[in-house]
Amino acid sequence: MTSERGKMTDERLKEIQERLDKATPGPWERAVAPRADDALSKAEWQERLLLNSDEPLHVVTAKGDARYAYLVPAITGDGPQSRADADFIAHAREDITLLLAENAQLRAELVEEIVQLIESKANSVYKGPNWQAAEGYMAAARLVRSRDWSKGEADTHE
């Protein structure tokens, strides 16, 4: 990955989109293996999975913490999509965190633009014959600004 870590850039968005495009189409679901009615034990199931192919097995593990060095929360297999699926899963937490942060920032910027438009309207009304309406516009601007729109508080009422 060549884009800046921790910042949503056009390049980062492009990388996320590329991982999404290369991964197996969804919807995805979690499965348990072996199933309760499976005759194989967990060890036998894993052995069969690992020995049935000469292709590399793509897995996703927690990075950077020795406690999780052997944790394998996702086995994507050894098929043609396995590496792309593993890349997609491995980047999901980081990608979603950045997308949510970007979304929150854009919402905050949008709210500020709306507040400025309302205040501008209040100022123009104040100078005209309906100057009493300016107080209502300013109250609306204060209400809009007081909400935490990044967390979906838009639907709360006082």
N, C-alpha and C positions, 0 to 999 in steps of 0.2 A: 504494500500500500504506500502510495507516494504522498497522499494528502496529509494536511496538518491534523494531528491527533487532538481531539477535544473541540474541534471547531467544524461547523457545517459549512463546507465550501462547495462550489459547483463541482469540483473534482470529486469530492467525497460523495455527493449525491449521485454522480455518474457511477462511481464504484459500487454503491449500494444497489443502484438500478441494474448494473451488470450482474451482480451476484443473484439478484432476484430473477433476472431473465435466464440465467444459466441453471438455476436450481430446478428440481422436479416440480412441475405445476401442482398446486394445492387443489383442494384443501388437504392439509396433512392431519394426521391423527397419531396419538400415542398408542403403542401396542405393547403388550407384555409378552416376553418370551423367556422360557417356554410357557405355554398356556397351562392352566391347571389340569387339563385333560391330556396333556402331552406325555407320552411315555418316557421322554428323555429327561434326565436331570439337568440342572443349570450347567453343570460342568460338561456334560455330554453335548448339550445344545451349543455351548460356546466352542467346544472342540470341533464339531461339525461345521459351524460357521467359519471358523478360522482355517480349517483344512480343506474345504471344498474348492478352493481357488488358488491359483498361483498369482493372482492380481493382488496388489497391496490393499489392505483393509483400511478404509478411511474412518477415523474416529475423531470425536471432539472431546477435549479435556479442558479442565480449568488451568489457566496459564499462570505461572509465576509463584505458585504456592506449593511447596513440597508436600504438604498434607494431602493435596489433591492430585499428586503425580500419577496415581494409578486409577483415579476415578474416570470412568468412561460413561458420561451421561447420554451419549448418542452414538450409535453405530450405524453409519449410513450404508454400509455394505461395500461391495466390490464391483458394482455395475458401472456403466458409462457415466451415470449422473452422480456417482458417489462423492467424488472430490468436490463438485459444485455444491452438492447438498451440504457437505461438511463445512465448506467455506461459508455458506449462507447461515447455517446454524451457529457456527463459531463467532460470527460477527453480529448476530442478531441483538444481543444485549447492548453492545456498544452503539450499533446503528439506531436502535429504537431510542436509546437515551439521547442521542444527538438530535434525532427527529423531534422528540418531545420538547427538548430545550429550544430548538428552532421554532417550533409551533408556539410555544409560550412567548418567545421574544416577538414573533410576528403579531400575535394577539395583542400584546402590550403596545406595540407601535400603532396598530390599528385603532385601539381604544383611545390613544393619545390624539390621533388624527380626528377621530369622531368628536372628542371633547373640544378640540380647537375649532372645529366647524360649528358646534353648538355655541361656544363662546363668541365666535365671530357673528353668528346670527343674533345672539343676545345684544351685542354691541350695536349692530345695525338697527335692531328694533328699538333700542333705548333712545336712539337719536330721532325716531319717527313718532307718529301720532299714537302708536300702540306701545308706548314705552313701558307700561305695566307688565307686558308680556316678558320683558327682559328678565324679570325676577324668576319666572318659571323656567326660562331657558338656562339660567345660571344654576337653578336647583337641579335641573336635569343633568347638567355638566358635572356637578358635584356627585350626584348619584352614580353616574357612569364611571367616574374616576374612582369612587370608593369600592367598587367591586373588584374581586380578584378574578378577572376573566380568564387567566391562564389555567385556572383549576375548575372551570365550568360553573362558576357561581352566577352565571348570567340568568339562571332561572329562579334564583332566590328572591323573595319579596319581603319587604319590611312591613 
